[in-house]
Amino acid sequence: MSEDAQGLAQLIRDLRKHRGLTLGELATQVKRSLGFLSQVERGLSQPTVADLTAISEALHVPTTFFYQASQPRELDWVTRPGERRTIYYAEGISDVLVSPTLNGSFAMLESHLAPGASSGEGHLNDSSEQGGFVLEGELTVWLAGREDAVTLGPNDSFQLPPHSQFRYANLTDQTTRVLWVFR
């Protein structure tokens, strides 16, 4: 099995698990057999462009996420800047996967929010725990059930209650960077 096939297999498996989908649920969504997707996730079958497009839609990432070449890592438990994958959102937010995998007991993402960028109407914290640390700029967070938003600056951190509704934005004219940790 080539390094590219193995890397793609691991990426699809990790992203699926991070999104909380079973292999069967993903197979249903992409209209492929469970056996085929199992082989893809083990690097035994190569998905077509159409398969990758369907998988990316089901996992809520752009198809280009699977095409970005990542450099082979020296150590499987370490990532360096040139080895990381980035997801770009139209809302002016990009997430860089800074942990070596999404499949560990926790994952880390570095979010970059352009001036005025917003996560949208609201998100459900579907992980057991999620929190962040503001590296640069300001992040405003709205938590459902709370009257006021909270604005956080550099070196401020937060931990969201499990299964809470929240949204966030950069209301400034400077870029904001946040390190997110998910468990």
Stockholm file with secondary structure:
# STOCKHOLM 1.0

chainA/1-183         MSEDAQGLAQLIRDLRKHRGLTLGELATQVKRSLGFLSQVERGLSQPTVADLTAISEALHVPTTFFYQASQPRELDWVTRPGERRTIYYAEGISDVLVSPTLNGSFAMLESHLAPGASSGEGHLNDSSEQGGFVLEGELTVWLAGREDAVTLGPNDSFQLPPHSQFRYANLTDQTTRVLWVFR
#=GR chainA/1-183 SS CCHHHHHHHHHHHHHHHHTTCCHHHHHHHHTCCHHHHHHHHTTSSCCCHHHHHHHHHHHTSCGGGGTSCCCCCSSTTCCCGGGCCEEECTTSEEEEECSSCSSSSCEEEEEEECTTCBCCSCEECCSSCEEEEEEESCEEEEETTCSSCEEECTTCEEEECTTCEEEEECCSSSCEEEEEEEC
#=GC SS_cons         CCHHHHHHHHHHHHHHHHTTCCHHHHHHHHTCCHHHHHHHHTTSSCCCHHHHHHHHHHHTSCGGGGTSCCCCCSSTTCCCGGGCCEEECTTSEEEEECSSCSSSSCEEEEEEECTTCBCCSCEECCSSCEEEEEEESCEEEEETTCSSCEEECTTCEEEECTTCEEEEECCSSSCEEEEEEEC
//
